[in-house]
Amino acid sequence: MRISLIILLSLATDVVLALVWFRVDYAASPASDASAKTTITAPGAGQSAPPADGTAGLATQNSWSDLQTDDLKEFVRRLRAAGCPEETIKDLVLAQLNRSYSVKQRAIWQNNFNPNDYWKPYKQHFDPAESKKNRERSHQMRDLQKSKTALIVELFGVDVEKQRLKEEGIDYENGWNFDGNLTFLPESKRDAVQKYLDGFQDKEQEFYASVQGSWDADARARQKQLEQEKMAGLAQILTPDEVREYALRNSQMASQVQSEIRGVDLTLDQYKKLFDIRSKYGDSIYNYGDAGNDADAIKQIDQNKKDLQSDIAAALGAGKAQELERAQDYNYQQVNSLANHYDLPADTATKVYDFKSAAEKAVQDLSANTDLTPDQQQAARAQIKTETEQAVKTALGSDKIYKHYMNNGGWC
C-alpha cells in the first residue's frame, strides 16, 4: 500500500499537468483545421453537446467532462482520438485505476484504519484466529493486484505500472509482487506453488500456536518433520533443481543461514556451499539445553561445532570461516553497531574482537600454568584486563565511546 500511495500522489500531479496540456495544446491548434480539432477547455467553460448520432466522434467535443468516463476502455479511446500523448493517457488511466483500487484495499484491511485502543497493552501472545484472518487478507490483496495488472495489460498491451516501477528503481519482482519469493520459478508454476503454500500455511500456524514459543527437542523435531512434509509436497509440483532453488531461498535452513552471515560478503557459490554444510549439521551444534548435565552429549555438541568450522574452512577458506564465526559473536555485533553509529573505521569491530579472543586465550593459558601461585595468577589476570581495556579504548577512539560500549554489554 505504501508504493500505491506514492504512485497515486505522483499521478495526481500528472493529472493537473494533463489539464494544462488540454488548455494549451488545443487552444494553440490552427483554426484552419477546425473540422478536425476544436478548442478543448477545462470543465465549466463554454460546452456544447456532441451530435446525438455520435458520427462526429470527438471532433465536436470541447470539454474535459466530455472525455471523462468510468469505462476505462472508452476513456483510453477518447483520449487517443483527442490526440492526447500516450504517456499522458497512461498517467490519467493509472491515476483513476489507483483511486478505485485504493478503496478496495482499504476495505480489505479496514482494521488498520479503525481507531485503536492505544491505552491497552499490546498482546504478545500468538492469536491463531487473527493470523488466519491476516493470511486471508493477504490472499485477497494478491488477487486484487492480479486483477488490476490484468486490466492494465488489457488496456495497454503491457503492464505499464510494472515498467514505471522498474524505471523508478523499485524492485517490482521482489517487493511489489506478493509472491516475489517465487519469481525464480517459471510463471506457469507460480500460481500452483503459491496455492500449495497458502494451504500448507494453515498447518504451520497450527503448529506455532501449539508450541507457543517453547522450542524444546520435541517442538524442533515436529518443526523439522513439518518442513520435510512441505518440501515433499513441493517436489510433486517442481523439478529437483527447482526444489533446491526454493530451499536456498525460503526454507527454514535458509532463514537460519541468512541470520548467521550478517555482515559477511559471500558469493552465490559460497552461499550454496555454506547452506549445504549447515544443512548437514542442522541444530546439532547448539542444543546444549537438550544435553542437560550429560557430559558426553555436551562433548558431542562441542565436537560438532569444531567439525562444522573445519568443513567451512575447507570449503570457503580459513579467512572466510573466521569471518563467519566472528559474525555470530554477540560482542562483535555490538561493537560493529557502535562503530557504524559513531562512523568509526571499518575494521574497529574486528580489532576489538581480536583483543577479546587474545585475552581469553591468555587467561586459558594462565589457568593451565601450574607453576604460578594463586596470587601470581590473580596479578597476571589483572594485567591482562588492564592491557585489554586500554587496547579497546584506543580502538574505539575515546572514553565516551568506550563507556557507551561497556554500558551496552561490552566485554573487556
BELPEWO-V29969 format. One record per pair of residues at least 12 apart in sequence whose ideal C-beta (glycine too) atoms are under 10 Angstrom apart, sorted by sequence separation. I is the first residue (numbers start at 0). J is the second residue. D is the distance in whole Angstrom. If there is no record, write none. Layout:
((I,J,D) (I,J,D))
//
This chain:
((24,36,10) (25,37,8) (26,38,6) (47,59,7) (48,60,9) (49,61,9) (65,77,8) (66,78,6) (76,88,10) (148,160,7) (170,182,10) (178,190,8) (181,193,6) (206,218,8) (209,221,8) (210,222,8) (230,242,6) (233,245,6) (308,320,6) (311,323,6) (312,324,10) (335,347,8) (336,348,8) (338,350,10) (365,377,10) (389,401,10) (392,404,9) (25,38,5) (26,39,8) (47,60,8) (48,61,10) (75,88,6) (78,91,7) (147,160,8) (148,161,7) (158,171,9) (176,189,9) (180,193,10) (230,243,10) (233,246,9) (257,270,9) (260,273,7) (287,300,6) (307,320,9) (308,321,9) (311,324,8) (334,347,7) (335,348,4) (338,351,9) (388,401,8) (391,404,7) (392,405,10) (25,39,4) (26,40,8) (46,60,9) (47,61,6) (48,62,10) (66,80,9) (74,88,8) (75,89,9) (78,92,8) (161,175,7) (178,192,8) (256,270,8) (259,273,8) (260,274,10) (286,300,7) (287,301,9) (334,348,4) (335,349,9) (337,351,9) (362,376,10) (365,379,5) (366,380,9) (391,405,9) (395,409,9) (24,39,8) (25,40,8) (46,61,6) (47,62,8) (66,81,6) (160,175,9) (161,176,9) (178,193,5) (181,196,8) (206,221,6) (207,222,9) (230,245,8) (285,300,7) (308,323,9) (333,348,9) (334,349,9) (364,379,10) (365,380,7) (22,38,9) (45,61,7) (46,62,4) (49,65,7) (65,81,9) (75,91,9) (144,160,10) (177,193,8) (180,196,9) (206,222,7) (229,245,10) (230,246,7) (233,249,10) (283,299,8) (284,300,7) (307,323,10) (308,324,6) (332,348,8) (334,350,9) (335,351,9) (21,38,10) (22,39,8) (44,61,8) (45,62,8) (46,63,10) (48,65,8) (60,77,8) (66,83,8) (74,91,8) (75,92,6) (233,250,10) (253,270,9) (256,273,6) (257,274,10) (260,277,10) (283,300,7) (284,301,9) (286,303,10) (307,324,10) (331,348,6) (334,351,5) (335,352,9) (362,379,9) (365,382,10) (388,405,9) (21,39,5) (22,40,7) (37,55,10) (39,57,9) (44,62,7) (46,64,7) (47,65,9) (74,92,6) (178,196,9) (206,224,10) (207,225,10) (256,274,5) (259,277,8) (282,300,10) (284,302,10) (285,303,9) (330,348,9) (331,349,8) (333,351,9) (334,352,7) (361,379,8) (362,380,6) (365,383,7) (391,409,8) (20,39,10) (21,40,8) (22,41,6) (43,62,8) (44,63,9) (46,65,7) (57,76,9) (110,129,9) (178,197,10) (203,222,9) (206,225,6) (255,274,10) (256,275,10) (283,302,10) (284,303,5) (285,304,8) (361,380,9) (391,410,9) (392,411,9) (21,41,7) (37,57,9) (42,62,6) (43,63,9) (56,76,10) (57,77,6) (60,80,9) (71,91,10) (72,92,10) (205,225,10) (226,246,9) (229,249,10) (230,250,7) (247,267,9) (256,276,9) (283,303,5) (284,304,5) (304,324,9) (328,348,9) (331,351,8) (332,352,10) (391,411,5) (34,55,10) (36,57,9) (37,58,7) (39,60,7) (40,61,6) (41,62,8) (42,63,5) (43,64,9) (56,77,9) (57,78,9) (60,81,7) (71,92,6) (74,95,7) (229,250,9) (230,251,10) (253,274,7) (256,277,5) (282,303,10) (283,304,9) (284,305,9) (330,351,8) (331,352,5) (334,355,9) (361,382,9) (362,383,6) (390,411,9) (18,40,10) (19,41,9) (22,44,9) (35,57,10) (36,58,7) (37,59,6) (39,61,6) (40,62,6) (41,63,6) (42,64,5) (57,79,9) (58,80,9) (110,132,9) (203,225,6) (229,251,9) (252,274,7) (255,277,7) (256,278,9) (281,303,9) (284,306,9) (326,348,10) (330,352,7) (331,353,10) (358,380,10) (361,383,5) (362,384,9) (389,411,9) (18,41,6) (35,58,6) (37,60,7) (38,61,6) (39,62,7) (40,63,8) (41,64,9) (42,65,9) (57,80,4) (58,81,9) (110,133,9) (202,225,7) (203,226,9) (247,270,8) (252,275,10) (255,278,9) (280,303,6) (283,306,10) (284,307,6) (325,348,8) (387,410,9) (388,411,5) (18,42,9) (34,58,7) (37,61,5) (38,62,10) (39,63,7) (56,80,6) (57,81,5) (67,91,9) (71,95,7) (226,250,7) (247,271,7) (250,274,9) (253,277,10) (279,303,10) (280,304,8) (283,307,9) (284,308,9) (325,349,7) (328,352,6) (331,355,8) (359,383,9) (387,411,5) (33,58,9) (42,67,9) (56,81,10) (57,82,9) (66,91,9) (71,96,7) (108,133,9) (111,136,10) (226,251,5) (252,277,6) (253,278,10) (330,355,6) (331,356,10) (358,383,6) (361,386,9) (362,387,10) (386,411,10) (39,65,8) (69,95,8) (110,136,9) (199,225,9) (202,228,8) (203,229,8) (225,251,9) (226,252,8) (252,278,5) (255,281,9) (280,306,8) (326,352,10) (357,383,9) (358,384,8) (361,387,9) (385,411,9) (39,66,8) (68,95,10) (109,136,9) (148,175,10) (202,229,8) (247,274,6) (255,282,9) (279,306,9) (280,307,5) (322,349,9) (325,352,5) (328,355,8) (384,411,7) (67,95,9) (71,99,9) (107,135,9) (108,136,6) (148,176,9) (223,251,8) (243,271,9) (246,274,8) (247,275,10) (250,278,9) (279,307,8) (321,349,10) (324,352,10) (325,353,9) (328,356,9) (358,386,8) (359,387,10) (383,411,10) (107,136,5) (108,137,10) (199,228,8) (200,229,10) (222,251,7) (252,281,8) (357,386,10) (358,387,4) (69,99,9) (107,137,9) (199,229,5) (251,281,10) (252,282,10) (276,306,10) (277,307,8) (280,310,8) (357,387,8) (358,388,10) (107,138,10) (108,139,9) (144,175,8) (145,176,9) (243,274,9) (276,307,7) (279,310,7) (280,311,10) (321,352,10) (325,356,9) (104,136,10) (107,139,5) (108,140,8) (144,176,8) (145,177,9) (243,275,10) (246,278,8) (276,308,10) (354,386,9) (355,387,7) (358,390,9) (106,139,9) (107,140,6) (144,177,6) (145,178,10) (196,229,8) (199,232,7) (276,309,10) (277,310,9) (354,387,6) (357,390,9) (358,391,10) (143,177,10) (144,178,10) (195,229,9) (198,232,9) (199,233,9) (276,310,5) (277,311,9) (354,388,9) (104,139,9) (107,142,10) (141,176,8) (142,177,9) (275,310,9) (276,311,6) (321,356,10) (354,389,10) (355,390,10) (25,61,9) (103,139,9) (104,140,7) (107,143,7) (141,177,4) (196,232,9) (351,387,10) (354,390,5) (355,391,8) (103,140,9) (106,143,10) (140,177,6) (141,178,7) (195,232,6) (196,233,8) (273,310,10) (276,313,9) (353,390,9) (354,391,6) (195,233,7) (272,310,9) (273,311,7) (276,314,6) (104,143,7) (138,177,9) (272,311,8) (275,314,8) (276,315,9) (351,390,8) (354,393,10) (103,143,6) (104,144,9) (137,177,7) (192,232,10) (195,235,8) (350,390,8) (351,391,5) (354,394,7) (21,62,9) (22,63,9) (192,233,7) (195,236,6) (272,313,10) (273,314,7) (350,391,8) (353,394,9) (21,63,6) (39,81,7) (191,233,10) (194,236,10) (195,237,10) (269,311,10) (272,314,5) (273,315,7) (39,82,10) (100,143,7) (103,146,9) (104,147,10) (271,314,10) (272,315,6) (350,393,9) (351,394,5) (37,81,10) (39,83,10) (100,144,8) (103,147,9) (191,235,10) (192,236,6) (347,391,10) (350,394,5) (351,395,7) (18,63,7) (21,66,8) (36,81,9) (145,190,9) (191,236,5) (192,237,7) (269,314,8) (270,315,10) (349,394,9) (350,395,9) (17,63,9) (36,82,7) (100,146,9) (191,237,9) (268,314,10) (269,315,5) (273,319,9) (348,394,9) (35,82,9) (100,147,5) (268,315,10) (269,316,9) (273,320,10) (347,394,6) (99,147,9) (188,236,6) (346,394,9) (347,395,7) (188,237,7) (192,241,9) (196,245,10) (266,315,10) (347,396,8) (97,147,9) (100,150,9) (188,238,9) (265,315,8) (269,319,7) (273,323,7) (344,394,9) (96,147,7) (343,394,8) (359,410,9) (141,193,8) (184,236,9) (185,237,10) (263,315,10) (343,395,7) (344,396,9) (358,410,9) (184,237,7) (185,238,10) (188,241,7) (192,245,8) (196,249,9) (266,319,10) (343,396,6) (347,400,9) (351,404,8) (358,411,8) (28,82,9) (93,147,10) (96,150,7) (265,319,8) (269,323,10) (341,395,8) (343,397,10) (355,409,10) (96,151,7) (138,193,9) (264,319,9) (341,396,8) (355,410,6) (25,81,8) (138,194,10) (141,197,9) (185,241,8) (263,319,8) (338,394,9) (341,397,9) (354,410,10) (355,411,8) (21,78,10) (24,81,10) (25,82,8) (184,241,6) (265,322,9) (334,391,9) (338,395,8) (343,400,8) (354,411,8) (24,82,8) (25,83,10) (92,150,10) (93,151,8) (96,154,9) (183,241,8) (223,281,8) (264,322,9) (265,323,9) (337,395,8) (338,396,10) (341,399,9) (351,409,9) (352,410,10) (24,83,9) (92,151,8) (138,197,6) (223,282,8) (263,322,5) (341,400,6) (351,410,9) (21,81,8) (24,84,9) (137,197,9) (184,244,8) (222,282,10) (262,322,8) (263,323,6) (334,394,9) (340,400,9) (351,411,9) (17,78,9) (21,82,10) (93,154,10) (183,244,5) (184,245,8) (262,323,10) (263,324,10) (334,395,8) (21,83,8) (89,151,9) (92,154,6) (93,155,10) (135,197,9) (138,200,10) (183,245,8) (219,281,9) (220,282,10) (260,322,9) (261,323,10) (263,325,9) (338,400,9) (341,403,8) (20,83,7) (92,155,8) (97,160,9) (134,197,7) (137,200,10) (219,282,6) (260,323,6) (262,325,9) (263,326,5) (337,400,7) (340,403,8) (341,404,10) (20,84,8) (96,160,8) (181,245,8) (183,247,9) (259,323,7) (262,326,5) (263,327,10) (337,401,10) (89,154,9) (180,245,9) (183,248,7) (259,324,10) (261,326,6) (262,327,10) (17,83,7) (21,87,9) (88,154,9) (89,155,7) (93,159,7) (134,200,6) (182,248,10) (183,249,10) (216,282,9) (260,326,7) (261,327,8) (337,403,7) (338,404,10) (17,84,9) (20,87,6) (88,155,9) (92,159,9) (93,160,6) (134,201,8) (181,248,9) (219,286,8) (256,323,10) (259,326,7) (260,327,9) (337,404,6) (180,248,6) (181,249,8) (214,282,10) (258,326,10) (259,327,6) (90,159,10) (131,200,9) (180,249,6) (258,327,9) (262,331,9) (17,87,5) (85,155,9) (89,159,5) (93,163,8) (130,200,9) (131,201,7) (134,204,8) (216,286,7) (219,289,9) (262,332,8) (334,404,7) (337,407,7) (16,87,8) (17,88,9) (88,159,10) (89,160,9) (130,201,10) (133,204,10) (215,286,10) (261,332,8) (333,404,7) (336,407,9) (214,286,10) (216,288,8) (337,409,8) (13,86,9) (14,87,9) (17,90,6) (18,91,10) (86,159,9) (89,162,9) (90,163,10) (130,203,10) (131,204,7) (215,288,8) (216,289,5) (262,335,6) (334,407,10) (13,87,7) (16,90,8) (17,91,6) (85,159,10) (89,163,8) (127,201,10) (130,204,5) (131,205,10) (214,288,9) (215,289,8) (261,335,9) (262,336,10) (330,404,9) (333,407,6) (334,408,10) (16,91,10) (130,205,10) (333,408,6) (334,409,7) (13,89,9) (14,90,7) (332,408,10) (333,409,7) (334,410,9) (13,90,4) (14,91,6) (17,94,9) (86,163,10) (127,204,6) (130,207,8) (131,208,10) (333,410,9) (12,90,9) (13,91,7) (72,150,10) (127,205,7) (130,208,8) (330,408,7) (10,89,9) (11,90,9) (14,93,10) (71,150,7) (75,154,6) (125,204,8) (329,408,7) (330,409,7) (10,90,5) (13,93,9) (14,94,5) (71,151,9) (74,154,9) (75,155,8) (127,207,8) (128,208,10) (330,410,5) (9,90,9) (10,91,8) (13,94,7) (14,95,9) (72,153,8) (127,208,4) (329,410,9) (330,411,10) (10,92,9) (12,94,9) (71,153,9) (72,154,7) (125,207,6) (126,208,8) (127,209,9) (328,410,10) (10,93,5) (11,94,6) (71,154,6) (125,208,6) (9,93,9) (10,94,4) (124,208,10) (125,209,10) (9,94,9) (10,95,9) (125,210,9) (7,93,9) (8,94,10) (10,96,9) (11,97,9) (125,211,7) (262,348,8) (6,93,7) (7,94,7) (10,97,6) (11,98,9) (124,211,7) (125,212,8) (6,94,9) (9,97,10) (10,98,9) (124,212,9) (7,96,10) (8,97,10) (123,212,9) (7,97,5) (6,97,6) (7,98,7) (4,97,9) (7,100,9) (3,97,6) (7,101,7) (3,100,7) (4,101,8) (3,101,6) (4,104,10) (0,101,8) (3,104,7) (0,104,6) (0,105,9) (0,107,10) (0,108,8) (0,111,9) (0,140,9) (3,144,9) (3,147,10) (10,163,10) (6,160,7) (9,163,9) (3,160,10) (6,163,8) (2,160,10) (6,164,8) (9,167,9) (5,164,10) (6,167,9) (2,164,7) (5,167,9) (6,169,10) (5,169,9) (2,167,10) (2,169,7) (2,171,9) (2,174,7) (3,175,9) (1,174,10) (2,175,6))
//
